[in-house]
Amino acid sequence: MGLVGLLTLGLLGLSLVSLGFGAAPLTWGEVLGGLLGTGHEEHRLIVQQIRLPRVLLGWLLGASLGMSGAALQGLLRNPLAEPGLLGISASAGLGAVLALYFGLTAVSIWSLPAAAMAGALLATLLLYALTRGGASNLTLILAGVALSSLAGALTSLALNLAPNPASVQDIVLWLLGSIADRSLADVRLVLPFVAVGLALLLAAAPSLTLLTLGEAEATSLGVHLPRLRGLVITGSALAVGACVSVTGTIGFVGLVVPHLLRGLVGHRPGRLLVPSALGGALLVLAADLAIRLLDTPQQLMLGVVTALVGAPFFLALVLKSRRAIP
């Protein structure tokens, strides 16, 4: 069985464990009965209304972060790249923070995801304008860092000027990131954007593999670099931006997963996309399950756990890269 098959089996198994684990533990038979609608009504409500949205969002979020990270690392030919590098996650987070700050969520429940995706879209348009002009990868990285810094500064300003402590708490909790207490309506909202975004990234797979030969060689073989950059940036913005709109910012998944799997696919960026999507979903579900297993006074947030795992991993990669430089 290949890598994709093993990751798929692992993801399905962990999903069943996640569906059965909680304040009211369920057996695998009860979980399947709840999913198929043949079990007890209470089990159906627990599985379909509470735990299934959490698992599905874990799939969508992990797949978006994992595949986007692999695509960005292939595009920039930099193993330290990840979706947050281009400012997409930070800009989506800023949009959602502004919706919370101005109380738009009291007007419509759709204002939060709409504002988050608007922030991601704005960042995408700015970056896409650079790709159309044939900007270098260094220019894209610097533009992404600038966008992330600006979004972070504006988010801090919103926190500083928040009218009351309740608003600050809502913003901070959202920024910490979580897939808990979400509904199937959230899943239906992000699914079309994630599907289109992942499709765009997959369309870039052949060109990403050719890009390993160098930009000049890839161009001579028919790779259109501005189009390739547009596919990767737009696909990442749609997938990651949509997920951030309902889960908050989750970091480092797009960094850790592609790095762990790259050697298993022969260091070919095009072949890394699908395994990274499955591995990302697996990591998000594993982190979410670990949160529920830990006995803490207050439940940890998903973004905190991924940062605790990812930050040391990132530092290790930086040190490894420095040692590799003669």
VENMOWO-V135045 format. One record per run of one state. SS is the DSSP state (@ for helix, = for strand, . for the rest). FROM is the first residue (numbers start at 1). LEN is the number of residues. If there is no record, write none. Layout:
ss	from	len
SS	FROM	LEN
SS	FROM	LEN
This chain:
ss	from	len
.	1	2
@	3	18
.	21	7
@	28	9
.	37	4
@	41	36
.	77	6
@	83	4
.	87	1
@	88	14
.	102	2
@	104	3
.	107	4
@	111	22
.	133	4
@	137	24
.	161	4
@	165	12
.	177	7
@	184	20
.	204	1
@	205	7
.	212	3
@	215	6
.	221	4
@	225	23
.	248	5
@	253	13
.	266	3
@	269	25
.	294	8
@	302	23
.	325	2
